[in-house]
């Protein structure tokens, strides 16, 4: 399903208003994964000029944030905890670009969303 940021944030809000617990968070995570399959969403909100982390939306009532992530090249991150209030879902998709002839894959870009 095609969504814009307003629709996506409204769906997240509706889910979390009904259930702030584990099951609600699982539903939000499934929604995040679905949104990242939408090429138009990626092209609109997770463009190459977006920094590694950018707040795309902050809900004024529930206080959750939707963060966009765009990473160029390899990145490492040690295991970490976002705390009990985080939905705990981050999902990403990778795009590899072909380098010069005979050089294989040149760059890798990862687009992600987290709540």
N, C-alpha and C positions, 0 to 999 in steps of 0.2 A: 504494500500500500504506500502510495506517495504521501509524504507529509512535509510540512514546513516546520520551522522551529516552534511557532505558536501552537500548532496542533500537537506536536510531540510533547511539549511542556504541559499542555492541558491534559493529555493522556496520562502522563506521569503523575500529575497532581490528582486526577481522578482515582487512579490506582492507590496512591498513598493516602488519600482521604478515607478510602474504604478500609485499608489495612496497612498500618505503619510497621507491622511485624515482618517476620521472615517471608511469609508467602507473598505479601505485597512487594517486597524487595525483589523476590524471584521474578514476579511479573514485570517489574520495571526492567530488570536485567534482560529478560526476553525481548522486551520492547526495544531496548538499546541495540541488541543484536540485529533485530529486524530493520531498524532505521539505518544501520551501517551497510545494509544491502542496497540501499537506495542511492544510485549514482548521482541523481539530481541533488539530494541532500548533501552529499559529500562535496560536490562541486560548488554548492552555494555557501555552506557554513564551515567547511574544513579545507579551505583553499591553501595553496602552498605558502601564502604570506601570513597565515595564522601562526602565532608563536607556539612553542611546545605545549603551553597550557594557556587557555583563554576561557574566561567565564562567558558562556553564551547566553545563559539565563539564570536568574536567581528568583525563586518564588517568594513573593512578599508575605504570604500567609504561613506556609509550611517551612520556609527557610532552606529548602534544598536548592542546590546549584547543578546546572548542567555544564560540564567542562568539555571543551573541544581540545583535542591533542593532535598535533601534526609533528611527527619526528622525521627528520631526514638522516639517513644513514643508521648505523648500528647504535643502540643505546643499551646500557645495562642498568638494572635497578635491583637492589637488595630487597628481600622480603620486608614488608612494612605493614603497619596497621593504620587504617584511617579512622579508627574509633567506632564507638557503638552507634553513632547517628548516621553513619555513611551507608548508603544502599549497598555499597561494596561491589558495584559492578563496573567493570571497565571492559570494553570490547574494542577491538581494533581490526583493521583490515590492511593488508599490505599491497603495495603497488610497486612493481619492479620495472625499471625502464632500461631498454636495451642501450648499451654503449656503442662505441664505434665498431664497425665491422671487425669481427674476430676478437673483440674484447669482452664479449659476454655481457652480463648484466652490469649496468653502470651505477645506478643509484637505487636506493630503496626508500620509499616513503610509507610511513604508517600513519593512518588516520584513525583516531579513536574518540570515544565519548565516555565520560564517566559521570556518575551521580554520587 
